[in-house]
Amino acid sequence: MRHIKRFFAWIVGFVERHLRLLLIAMGLLIITRVFAVGCYAVRMPSMMPTLIGGPPVSDRILVDKISHRFRPLGRFDLIVFWSTGDQKSYIKRLVGLPGEHLQLARGDLVVDGEVLRKSLDQIRQMSIPVHLWQDGDSLAGPWIRSGEGWEPKDAHAIAVPNPLESVRLEYQPAIRDIYFDPDGSERKDRALIPERVSDLILTVEVEVEGTGSLVLELEEAMDHFELVVPLEGGLVRLLRNEETLVEHALPGGLEGRHRVLFANVDDRLHVRIDESALAFDVDFVQAPPVGAPTSSVSIEVRGGGAAAPRVAIEEIQLERDIHYRRSLGGRHPSIGRPDFLIRPNGYFFLGDNCPESRDSRDLGTVSAQDVIGRAVAIYWPWDRRRAL
């Protein structure tokens, strides 16, 4: 009994000594939770595939509720805001800033009459996967092979037998702005006809021997773009409808293993070879579309020089840009407005899963005072945790 009394006396003494610290800690926790950092559950698929909205799985995100009071919001930030119209909170991507005239045209954002061109880092953060092929997978299905030179023992390797010949790999399925259910599958009961997407990012990893050239091709409407990379080194050429736009030297060539990126997004062409070996961007003005929108992707190996080229394809990654459209589908069908004038103290938000997103196209511009904060990280599910 004496030991029990001593134990309880120790407990009471400990609480009395540390009660102030406990109260301070609890107060700081409450202040942080209410004013500085919040938690938000993504409930709908309007931000797929960037954020998953359940059921069966919903991303939980941390929201910085204080920095926007001291630092301006940035375009393409993920923002949680309060809608006074239907008295609920949303998370969307910020695309329009105060006072801007915003239009949605051919899948792109047009701000004050100019196509809004994203940086390559922004494109990578916002891109939507279309197809990933890696060594060991079958090239059959979406990819169609043509030309003589495919090695029978290695279905992904190309050996061009004649300097005058070429071997070609072309992606067959039409790339469209499908939208998604929470489980990531394509939604079928949509109210809108899918539109073809031409803003694409093609990345290939290759193992190269010999001479010749590697050619990556992207097509958009009336424009055919080619990136021609000499395997043995020399001038890398970027062509539009067979006319050279720009040339850059690549002294070392592609001998060995390399990663090549070719992207056409927002009326800007991006080229990267091993990120730093060669990097350049070229802006262009798109011709008015004639007929139905088109897009195509192909990889070609052309012979040339003394040593026949051999190119082993190790990986192909095909992605598309977010395709913004005026109309909403799914649960909130609408005809759509051609343009929007953002109030001086307002912001314009769109969902990444654009056809299935209720956002500023329907809700209107959002006042600065209704911004709750920036989304900074996914903390749950555990296997999806990452910074945003």
N, C-alpha and C positions, 0 to 999 in steps of 0.2 A: 504493500500500500504506500509506503514511504517513497518508493521509486516512481510510482505512478504520479504522486503529487509533485515530485521534482520535475518529472517530464512535462506535465501540464504547466508548471510554473515557468519552465524554460520556453515553452511555446508562447505563452502570454508575453514574456519578456522580449522574445524575438520579434513578435508582431508589433509591440509598442515601439521598439527601437527602429523598425524598418517601415512602419506604417506610412510615414511621410514620403519615403521613397516609392512605395507601392502606389500611393495616390498620385504622385507626380507622373510615374510611368503610365498609369491608366489614363490620366488626363492627356498626356502627350499622344498616346495611342488613339484616343477619341478625336483629338484635334486633327491628327494626321489623316485618320479615316474620313472625317467629314470634309476637311478643307484642302488637303494636299493630294492624297492618293485614294482612288476609288477602284472598285471591282465591277466588272460588267460582263454579263453573260450574253453571248451572241445567240439570238433566238431564231433568226430567219436566214435563208440561204442567199440573201441579197449581196453578200460580199464574197461568195464563193469564186475561186478556190482560195483566195487570200485568207479568209476567215470562214470556219465551218459553223453553220447554224443548224442546230438539231431540230427534232430528234433524229437519230438516236444519240448523236454526239454533238456537243456544243462547246466551242472555244470559250474559255474564261480569260479575260484580259485585264491588265492593270492600266488605269487611266490616270495620267498626270493632270491634276485639276488646278494647278497653280501657275505653271510656266507661261501659259498663254496670256496671263494678265501683265506680264513683263516683256514677253518676246512675241512678236507677231506670228500668227499662224502661217505656215508655209503651204504652198500649193502641193497637192498630192499627199498631205498629211492625212492620217486616219483620225477622225474626230468623232467624239460622242457629243451629241447635242440634244436639246429638249425641244420637242415640237409642241408649240402652244395650241395648234389646231386640234390634234387628237390626244393631247396630254400624255405623251409617252416619249421615251428616249430612243434614239437611233444611233447607229455607228455607220458612217459613210466616208468616202474619200472627198477631200476638199479639192474642187476643180476651178471654181470661180471666185475671184477676190472682189472686194468692195468697188463699186463704180464701173465694173467691166461690162462690156457688151459681149455675151457668150452665145455662140451658135454650135450646133451639133450637125456636122456635115460629113457624109461618106465615112462615118465611123470615127472621125477626128474631132478634136476640140478647136474651135476657131474663136480667138479672143481679139476683139477690136479689129476684125477683118483679116487677121493673120493666123495661119495654122500654128497651133501651140506645139512646139517641138520639144520633146523630152530629151534629157541626157541619156546616155547609154546605161548609166547606173540606175536611173529611174525606170527605164524600160525593163531592165532585168528584175527589179523589185516588183513590177506590176505585170509581168508577162504571164500568159496562161499556157500551160503545156498542151501541145497537140500530139506529139509522137516522140518516143525515145527508143532508139535502137542501139544495142550494144553487142560487141563481139560475143558470139555464142547464140544469139537469137537468129531466127530465120528472116531473110530479107523478103521472102514471099509475102504476098498480101498487099499492103499499101504501096510498096515500092516495086516498080516495073523496070526490069533490066533489059537493055538493048545493046546490040553491037557484039562483035566477036572479041573475046579476050578475058572472059570470066574464067578463073582457074577452077577446074572441077573439084579439086581437093580442098578448096578454100573459098566458099561461096561469096565471101565478102571481099575477095582480092581481085584486082584488075591488072592484067598484063596486056598492054596494047601491042599486038604483033607487028603492026605496020605503021610507019610514021605518018601516013596519010589517013589513018583510021582514028576513030574515037569510040569510047565505050560510055554509055549513059545510064544513069539511074534516076528515075522520075517518080515523084510522089503523086499517087493517083486520086485519093479521095478529095472531094471539095472541102475546103476549110471554111467553116461557117461559125457564126456567133451563137453556137448552142449555149443553152443555159442549164443550170444544174439543180438537182435535188440535193438535200443535205448529205446523202450518202455518196455524192460525187458522180452519180450516174446522170446521163442526159435526160432531161425532162421531156416527156412526150406530149402531154396535154397542153401545149402552148397555144396562145391566141395569135401569135405573130409568126410569119414565115421567116425562117432563118435567113440571114443575109450573109453573103460571101465576104470573107475577111481577106484583105490583101496586105495588111501590115504584118510582116512576118520576120522571124529571127531564125536563121539557120546556122547551126554550129556543127562542124565535123572535126573529128580527130582522125588523123591519117598517119600511116607509116609509108615513107616514100623512098623509091630507088629510081635511078635513071633520069632521062630527060623527057621533056614534053611540058604539059601544063595541066593544072587542076582548075576547073571552071565551075563556079557556083552561080546558079541562075535563079532569079526571082522575077515574077511577072505581076504587074498591077495594071488593070484596065488596058490602056493603049501603050503602056511602057513595058519594055523588056530590058532588065538589068543583068549584066554579066560581070562577075569578078574573075579575072583571068590571072592566075598565079603561076609563073614559070617555076618548074620543079628545080631547075639547075641554078636559079638566081637570075636577076635582071630586073626588068620593069614590071611591076604589078599594075595591071590596067583595069579601070572601072569604066564600063561602057553602058550607054543608054541607047537602045535601038540601033546598035552597031556603031554608034559614034562615041569616041573616047571622051569621057568627062574629065579624067585626071589620071596621071601616072605617078607611081612612087617606086623608088629603088628598093629591092630586097636582096642585098649583096650575098647573103648566105644561102639563099634558096630554101627548098623544103626538104632537103635530104635528111632522113631520120624521121622522128615522130614529132608531129606538130598539131596545133589546134587552131582552126580557122573559123572566124565568125563573119557572117555577112547578113546585114539586117536592113530592111526597108520599113521604117516606121515614121509616121508624121511628116511625110515628104522630106525625109532625110535618110541618106544611106550611110551605114556604119560598117567599117572594116577593121577587124582586129586579127592579127596573126600572133599567136602566143602572147596576147595582151600587149606586150611592150616591144616585140620585134618590129611590128609595123602597126600603126594605129592612125586612122584618119576618118573624117566625116565629110559628106558632101550634101548640101541642100539643093533641092530642085523644086520646080513648080509643076504640079501635076496637070496634065492635059485634061480638059473636060471629058467625062466618061461618055462613050458611045456604046449603046446597047447594054446588055446585062454585065454586071461586074464580073471580072475574071481574076484568077490568081493561079500561079503554078510554081513549083519548086523542083529543081533538078540539080544533079551532080554529074559532072562529065570529066573524063580523063582523055586528053588528046595527045596523040603521038607527036614526036618531033625531036630532031637531034639524032645523035649517033647511037645512044643507048635507049632501047625500048623502055618506056616507063612501066613501073610496077607500083601500084598504090593499094595498100591494104587499109580498108576502112575499119576503124576500131570503134567509132561511136558516131551516131547521128542524133542530134537534138533539134527538134523543130518546135517552135513556140509562136504564139500570136500575141498581138497587142490587144488591149481592151477595145472592143468595138462599141462606141457610144452611138445610141440611136435615140430619136426623138420620142418614140412611142414606148409605152409600157405594155407588157403582156401579163400572162399569169393571172394573179388575183386582182390586178388593178389595170385593166386594159384602157387605153386612151389613144386618141389620134396623134397627139403630140404637137407642140408649138415649134415654129421654125427658129426662134431665137429668144433670148432672155436678157433683160437689163437688170443688173444687180444693184440693189440699193447701196447708198454710200456707206452704211454701217452693216451691210449684209454679206452673207457667204452663200455659195452655190455648191451643193453636194450631189454626188452620184455614186451609185453602187457599182462595184467591179462586175458583178453578175447582172449587167445592165438591163437586159430584157425582163428580169424578174426582181426589180428593185423599186421600192417606193421611196422616192427621194425628192430633190428640189424640182424635178419636172412636174411633180404632183403637189408637193407640200409648199413649193415656193422658196424664196430665199430665206435664210435663217439669220436672225439678228445676232449680233456679237454677244449680247447679254444672255442668249440662250445656249451658248457654247459651254459645255461641261468640262471638256478637257481633251488632251491628246492621248490616243492609245499608244502605249510604249512597249508592251510585251504580252505574249500569251503565256500564262502560267499553268494552265490546265486545258486539255489532258497532258500528262507528263511527257508523252512521246512527241508532242507538238510544241513544247515550250521553246520560245525564241523571242528575240527582240523584234519590234516592228519599226 
